């Protein structure tokens, strides 16, 4: 992808939601809600503070994030549906643990 967001904006690819409910009912595409979780594809350089210094973003490319239901602007880049949003629209980063501890 040849797109670089400006300032404190990020480009997010939505992660696919579940196609079934916990009870096993298949949800048709027309009834699915858009997922509120995605992967950061590109980040801007950062926002400027009052003194003019660039403040780097807390998120980086590859992070899995959760964002608001109505956050961002939907765009199509290279035939792919993506979201461009400000870092402040992101609610948090989903941390993944590589090794799970067993209960004793």
N, C-alpha and C positions, 0 to 999 in steps of 0.2 A: 504494500500500500504506500502510495506516495502522497501522504497527507500529514501535515504537522499542525496540531491545534495551537492557538496562540494563548499566551498568558496563563491563566489558571484553569484552562479548559482541558478536558480529557475526552478520548474517544472510547466508547464502550460497546462491546458485542454482547447482546443478550444471550444468556444461557437458556437452553430449551427447558421448558417446564415439563412436569410429569403429564403423561398421556392417560394415566389411570388414577383413580382415587384409591385410598387405603383399602376400601372394600372390593376393589377390582373392577369398578365400573369404568369403561373407556369414555373419555371426555372428547367430544367432537371439536375440531379446530374452531368452529364458530362460537363455542361456549367457553373456550380457554381464556384465562386471563393472561395478560402479558407478564412474563417473569420480571421480578424486581431484583434479579441477581445477574451479574455480568462479569466479563473479563475486560480489563483495561488493555486496549490495543495501542494507544499512543497518548503521550502526555505533553503538555506545554511546558515552557521554561519556568513558569511561576508568576505569581502576582507581585506587584510592586507595593512596598509599604510607604508610609508618609514621607520618609527621607529619600525615596527613589530606589532603594536597594531591592533586588529581586529576592523574594522569599520562595525557596523551592517547595514543590508539592510533597505531601505526605504519601501519596500513592505512586506506584511505578508500573511500568508495563508488565503484564502477566498477573497482576493482583486480581483476585476475585472479590468483587465488591457488591454491597447491597445499596440500592438507591430508592428514592421515592417513586411512587406509582406514576406521577405525572412529570417526573424530572426529565430534563434534556430535550433536545430537538432531534427528531428522526431524520436521517439522511441516507442516501444510497451512494456508496463509494465503491467503485470497481464491481458493481452489481450486487453488493452485500448491504443489507440493512443494518445500520449502525446508529448509535446515539452519540451526540456531542453534548456534554454538560459541564457545568462548572464543578470544581472540586467540592464546593460547599453543598452541592446536591447529593453527594455521596454520604450515606449514613455510617458506613463502616467497612472494614476489610475483613473478609472471612479467612481466618487463620486455619491452616491445615497442619495437623501434627503428623510427622512421618512415622513415628512409632507410638503405639498405644500401650499404656501401662496395664498390666494384668492385676486384677484384684487378688489380694493375698487371702 
